[in-house]
Amino acid sequence: MRVEAVHGLKSAGVDVIAYGKNSHETDRRAPYDFFCVYRVPSAEFQREFERQITTSGWYNYFEQMNISGPVEDFAAVLLGNAKMVRPG
């Protein structure tokens, strides 16, 4: 990803909530060293962002897992998990 693209994320409405290193002491640790949590303006923006990451060749150098979805009510999601309700 080009440096100018990274600097343009904030002006495009991307809110980086957290970026960090995955602790080796994490219980059931995912096999990835870094994480990033960010909010984007729309699902369409997210799909385009993913497309541009692919086009940039990023995945040729780094193994990455992506997770996306709308923010939902914490209690409703937690209760759904407890009831074993699968996401729709």
C-alpha positions as a LaTeX table, in Angstrom:
\begin{tabular}{lrrr}
\hline
Residue & $x$ (\AA) & $y$ (\AA) & $z$ (\AA) \\
\hline
Met1 & 0.00 & 0.00 & 0.00 \\
Arg2 & 1.40 & 3.36 & $-0.95$ \\
Val3 & 2.23 & 5.86 & 1.81 \\
Glu4 & $-0.10$ & 8.48 & 0.31 \\
Ala5 & $-2.94$ & 5.95 & 0.44 \\
Val6 & $-2.36$ & 5.38 & 4.16 \\
His7 & $-2.37$ & 9.11 & 4.87 \\
Gly8 & $-5.58$ & 9.50 & 2.88 \\
Leu9 & $-7.52$ & 6.99 & 4.98 \\
Lys10 & $-8.44$ & 9.47 & 7.71 \\
Ser11 & $-9.66$ & 12.06 & 5.23 \\
Ala12 & $-11.72$ & 9.30 & 3.56 \\
Gly13 & $-13.55$ & 8.67 & 6.84 \\
Val14 & $-11.57$ & 5.72 & 8.22 \\
Asp15 & $-11.41$ & 5.76 & 12.03 \\
Val16 & $-8.55$ & 3.58 & 13.32 \\
Ile17 & $-9.74$ & 2.44 & 16.75 \\
Ala18 & $-6.77$ & 0.25 & 17.64 \\
Tyr19 & $-3.56$ & $-1.05$ & 16.15 \\
Gly20 & $-1.25$ & $-3.30$ & 18.08 \\
Lys21 & 0.77 & $-6.48$ & 18.53 \\
Asn22 & $-0.84$ & $-9.79$ & 19.43 \\
Ser23 & 0.58 & $-10.84$ & 22.80 \\
His24 & 2.20 & $-14.27$ & 22.91 \\
Glu25 & 0.46 & $-14.82$ & 26.27 \\
Thr26 & $-3.02$ & $-14.55$ & 24.68 \\
Asp27 & $-5.20$ & $-17.56$ & 25.49 \\
Arg28 & $-6.12$ & $-19.37$ & 22.24 \\
Arg29 & $-3.93$ & $-16.91$ & 20.37 \\
Ala30 & $-4.62$ & $-16.41$ & 16.68 \\
Pro31 & $-1.44$ & $-17.06$ & 14.66 \\
Tyr32 & $-0.99$ & $-13.43$ & 13.66 \\
Asp33 & 1.42 & $-10.90$ & 15.14 \\
Phe34 & $-0.49$ & $-7.65$ & 14.53 \\
Phe35 & $-4.08$ & $-6.47$ & 14.65 \\
Cys36 & $-6.01$ & $-3.44$ & 13.52 \\
Val37 & $-9.56$ & $-2.44$ & 14.37 \\
Tyr38 & $-11.07$ & 0.32 & 12.30 \\
Arg39 & $-14.43$ & 1.81 & 11.38 \\
Val40 & $-15.30$ & 2.74 & 7.81 \\
Pro41 & $-18.16$ & 4.87 & 6.48 \\
Ser42 & $-20.02$ & 2.04 & 4.68 \\
Ala43 & $-19.98$ & $-1.58$ & 3.56 \\
Glu44 & $-19.35$ & $-0.36$ & 0.01 \\
Phe45 & $-16.27$ & 1.53 & 1.22 \\
Gln46 & $-15.05$ & $-1.63$ & 2.97 \\
Arg47 & $-15.39$ & $-3.76$ & $-0.20$ \\
Glu48 & $-13.52$ & $-1.15$ & $-2.24$ \\
Phe49 & $-10.84$ & $-0.92$ & 0.46 \\
Glu50 & $-10.41$ & $-4.71$ & 0.34 \\
Arg51 & $-10.20$ & $-4.60$ & $-3.46$ \\
Gln52 & $-7.48$ & $-1.95$ & $-3.33$ \\
Ile53 & $-5.50$ & $-3.97$ & $-0.77$ \\
Thr54 & $-5.62$ & $-6.96$ & $-3.13$ \\
Thr55 & $-4.62$ & $-4.81$ & $-6.11$ \\
Ser56 & $-1.68$ & $-3.33$ & $-4.17$ \\
Gly57 & $-0.07$ & $-6.76$ & $-3.81$ \\
Trp58 & $-0.20$ & $-6.61$ & 0.01 \\
Tyr59 & $-1.27$ & $-10.27$ & 0.25 \\
Asn60 & 1.83 & $-11.32$ & $-1.70$ \\
Tyr61 & 3.93 & $-10.27$ & 1.31 \\
Phe62 & 1.66 & $-10.68$ & 4.34 \\
Glu63 & $-0.79$ & $-13.30$ & 5.48 \\
Gln64 & $-3.90$ & $-11.48$ & 6.66 \\
Met65 & $-7.38$ & $-12.37$ & 7.86 \\
Asn66 & $-10.20$ & $-9.86$ & 7.47 \\
Ile67 & $-13.35$ & $-9.64$ & 9.55 \\
Ser68 & $-16.10$ & $-7.15$ & 8.81 \\
Gly69 & $-19.69$ & $-6.45$ & 9.70 \\
Pro70 & $-21.95$ & $-3.79$ & 11.10 \\
Val71 & $-21.67$ & $-2.68$ & 14.71 \\
Glu72 & $-24.52$ & $-4.21$ & 16.70 \\
Asp73 & $-25.94$ & $-3.95$ & 20.20 \\
Phe74 & $-23.49$ & $-5.71$ & 22.55 \\
Ala75 & $-26.15$ & $-7.32$ & 24.76 \\
Ala76 & $-28.17$ & $-8.60$ & 21.80 \\
Val77 & $-25.12$ & $-10.21$ & 20.17 \\
Leu78 & $-23.95$ & $-11.73$ & 23.46 \\
Leu79 & $-27.41$ & $-13.15$ & 24.20 \\
Gly80 & $-27.62$ & $-14.47$ & 20.65 \\
Asn81 & $-24.29$ & $-16.23$ & 21.18 \\
Ala82 & $-25.54$ & $-17.73$ & 24.45 \\
Lys83 & $-28.66$ & $-19.00$ & 22.64 \\
Met84 & $-26.41$ & $-20.34$ & 19.83 \\
Val85 & $-28.20$ & $-18.20$ & 17.23 \\
Arg86 & $-26.19$ & $-18.22$ & 13.99 \\
Pro87 & $-25.57$ & $-14.86$ & 12.34 \\
Gly88 & $-28.02$ & $-14.18$ & 9.50 \\
\hline
\end{tabular}
